[in-house]
Amino acid sequence: MSHIGTIAWVDLTVPDASATRDFYAAVTGWKAADVPMGDYSDYSIHTPSDAKAVADVCHARGTNADLTADKKF
């Protein structure tokens, strides 16, 4: 169970996952772990205090190509 004010889970699918990973690492102090996707890696994001996974940052490639945040629904 998550405490009030904590992130339970977020998935981000973006054109440049590496830049997004670096941005959140700089702003929040979160750490990233590679998630192998064949010829590239997406990232699992972990809190620095307890290494709990709280998010994924995914490249908008392959099966995720049409899942970018700028897609209009």
HELIX and SHEET records of a PDB file:
HELIX    1   1 ALA A   17  THR A   28  1                                  12    
HELIX    2   2 GLY A   62  ASN A   64  5                                   3    
SHEET    1   A 4 VAL A  10  VAL A  14  0                                        
SHEET    2   A 4 ALA A  53  HIS A  59  1                                        
SHEET    3   A 4 SER A  41  HIS A  46 -1                                        
SHEET    4   A 4 LYS A  31  PRO A  36 -1                                        
END                                                                             
